[in-house]
Amino acid sequence: MPFAALPSPTTLLTCLALTVLPLTAAAGDDKPCSPTVTDRGRVAAIDEHGEIVLADGRRLRLAGVLLTEAAPSLIRDRLSFATEGRLQFHALSTKPDRWGRINAQILMPESPADAEEGAIRPTALAGAALAAAGAAMDLRGESPYTLDEWLVDRGQARVAPGLFSPEPPAACLRFLLGREDLARRAGRGTWEDAATAIRPADDPQAILAEVGRFALVEGIVASVGERKRVTYLNFGTEWTRDFTVTILKNSRTRLARAGLVLADLKGKRIRVRGLVEDNRGPLIEVIASEQIEVVGAE
């Protein structure tokens, strides 16, 4: 299930000036990501990109995820359960982005079919598996179940940190990464074909085939090159051919604040996600720590 080409991460960083609303958990809620309702609206339409158009003209985009081609029709079906089209959501910004969209986390309308279809609810997920993905999670509460979680659970959305601003807090992104890992292990949706779901870092031609698209690449970091303005994670010794991850100075500072020590990644197997570029070989620029997952040692 292909994903559309997108602007570069550097271009998207210019949107960071938007006012971001805080995302806080409900009192007594142990789930690491529990969006509070900041707004409501009535659904008028779902467009071909899966964006939700409200009756008052506002346009909502699911925050922190990139949808598959099948996702918009699933969103239409699911939101048909909303009582009289009413929707509750947490807006991540007070004003729309340059495309007129408000990034939001949308609470799921309840469906009588959930139990019959064996829907994955927070209470049904294996907390240990999610914790292994980088977040301490207790999913026994009755936290809101959001539309992005529902789609990620079904392999109909991939977690996309660093692509759209503003995005959910780091705890929410890590929570979604854990759910994505379970969907991938189960081979759901876009993860059905394991051979193409994650590109191997030692196959630069396969990665180059994804130029301009969002992709996941996994491999062992051969070396870490520290320069004044940029850090390189090298996955080979031929700089003009092999896959490389770049972290610019400003992003490097942000990653350090998140506790990610780049020098320590040498010899580690990591999974990196982002937009693939061709700059004398395949490249992904990392601007958020959640784009990098350590999945093992050499």
N, C-alpha and C positions, 0 to 999 in steps of 0.2 A: 504494500500500500504506500505509494509515493507521497512525499511531502513537498510543498511548494518551495521555490527558491525565495530567499529572504535577504534583506539588507545585511551589511557586514556588522559585526559586534561593535566596532569603533563608531560607526554611524549611530547605532542604537544607544550608545552611551550619552549622546546629546540630549536624550529625553529625561535624564535623571533629575532635571530641575523641576519636574512636576511635583506638586504637593502630595505627599503620601500619608494616608490615614493609618493610624496604628491598628494592628491586628492583635486582639487580646483574647485569651481564653475565658470562657464563662467561669464563674466562681465555683471552686471545687472540682473543676474538670482537669483530669490528668492527661488527656490527649494532647500531644505536643502542638497540634494545629487545630484550633477550634474557632473558626471565623464567627464574629458577632454580626448580627444584622445591622447594617448602617442605612439601608434603603430598601424600597419596594417598588415594584412596577408591574404593569400588565403586558404580557407577551403579545406582540403584534405579528411577528414573523421570525423565522430562522433562515438566514441567507445561506448561499452555497458554501461559505467558508465556516459555517457553524457559529457565526456571530448572531447574537440575539438582539432583535430590534424591538424596543418597547413602544407602547402606544403613545407615549409623550415625545417620541423621536430619538431618545437616547439609544445608543448602541453599545452592547456589552460584549466583551471578549474574555474568554476563559483565561485566567492568569496562570502563567508558569508552565503551560503545556502547549504542545504542537499536535494538532489533530490529524487523523488519517482522513482519507477521502470518504470513508464510510461514516465517519463521526457525525456530520451534519444531520443525516437522516435519523440516526439514533437519538440525537438531541431533540429533534422534532417529536419523535415518538414518546420520548421520556417526558418532555415538558407538556405533553397533551394531558398529563395527569394533574397538572397544576389547576387548582380550583379557580374557575372562571379566568384562567390565564394569569393568575397572580403569582408573582415571583418574589422571593426574598434573597437579598445578596449583600455581600460585603464589598463595597467599592474601595479600591486601593488608591484612588486619586479623586480629588475634588473636581478635576476638569479633564476633558478628553484629550487623547494624544493627537498627533498631527493628522491621523486618519479618521478622527472623530469618534474614537472608541474609548470606552472606559474599561480598564482591566478590573475584573471582579472575580470573587469566589462566590459561586451560586449554590444556594442550599437546594438539596434535592426535594422535589415534591414526592410524597409517599405514593407508592404504587401497590395495588392489591396483588399484582403478579410477582412481587419480589420473592415471596416465599416459594412460589411455584417454580420460578426459574433458577432458584438456588443462588440468588444475588449475594455477592460478597459484601457483607456488612462489616463495620469495624469490629464487632464482637466476634466475628468468625475468623478473623485473621490471626496468624501465628505471630504473637508478639516477639518471640525470639528471632524469627527470620527477619523481621523488620528492624529489630535492634541491631542485628549484624550489619545492616546497611547504613548504620551511622547515627541512629537516634534511639534514645531510651523511650520506649513507648508502652503505655498501659492502655489497651484498647477496650477495657471492660466498661467504660462509661457510655452514656447515651449522647455522645457529641454529635453535632450536625454532620450529616454525610453529604458531601458536596458533589456537584456535577463533574468536576475535574477528577476527583477520586474515583467516581463510578466509571468514567471513561478509561482511566489508567488501569483500573482493575480488569477491564475487558480487553486490554491491548489496543484500544482505539485512540490513545493519546500517548505521546512520549513526553517525559519531563524535560523542559527546555530552559534551564537557568541561563541568564545572561542574554536571552533573545529579545524580550520585551520588557519595557520599563514603564511604570513601576511593576515589580513582581512580588510575590508573596515572601514573607520573611524566611530566613534560612531554615528554621525549624519545619516550616510547611514544605519546603522543597525537599528536605531530607526525608520527611514523612512520605511524600509522593514517590521518591526514589525507592523507598522500601516496598511500596505497593507495586511499583513497576517491576521490581526484581521478582516478586512472586508471580506476576502475570507472565513475565518472560520465561521463568522456569516451567510454567504450566503450558507454554506455547500458545497463548491466547492472542487473537487478533493479528496485529502486525508482527508479533513475535513467533508466529506459526512456523516460518522458515528460518530456523536457527542459523543456517549457512549465510544468510544475507542480513540478518537482524543486526549483527555487530561485525564491523569490518576488522580483519586482523591487521595490526600495525605493520607487519612484515610483507604486506601485499600492497605496495604503493599504487599500482595500477587500478586495483579495485577501489581504493580510496579516491583516486582522481576521477573515477566515474561518478562520484557524488559531489563534484565541484558545484558550488552555489546552493547546495542542499544541506539540511541538518542531518548529521550522522553520528553514530557511536563507533569509536575505534578502540580496540584493546590490544595491549602488548606490553613488553618489558622496556623500561627506560634504559637505554644504553649509556647515556651520559647526560649531565646537566651543565649547560653553558651559561655562566653569569656574565652579563655585560652591563654597562652603565644604564642603558635605556631599555634593555629587554633581557629576559631569561629564556633560554631554549631548552626544551625537553626533547632530546634526540633519541630516535628509535632505530638508528642505524649509523653507519660511518660515512655514507655518501650523501653529503648535504644537499646535492642537486637532484637527488632521486628519492631518498628515504623520507618517511613521514616525520613531521616535526610539530611540536606544540610550542606556541610563543605566548609569553606573558609580558606585557608592557609594564613600564615602571609603576604607573598609577595602579594598575591591576595587581602588581606584585605586592604593593603595600596593603591593598585590600585583602589579598589572600593571606598575608602574614597575620593580619589582625584576626582572621578567622582560624588561625592556628595551623595553617598548611605551610610546612617547611619544604620548599621546593628542592633544596639540595638533598634532602632525605629520600627523594623519590628514585634516585639512581638504583638500578637493580630491582625495583619493584614492578610488579605487574599492575598497570592502571587501566581504567576505562575512562576515556575522555569523550565528551560530547560537545557538539557545536557546529558552526557552519564551515564546510570544507572550502578551502581556497587553494589556488595553484600559484605558488611563488617559488619557482625553481624546485618543484616537488610539492606533494600534498601537505597542507598545513591547516591547523585549527588554532585560532586565537582564543585564549581563555581569559575571561574577565570576572568570573565568579568561582568561588571555591567549590561549589556544588557541581561544576562541570567535570571535576576530577574525582574519581572513586578509586581507592586503593583496593584491589581485589586479590592480592597475593604477592609473594616474593618470587625471585627468580628461581 
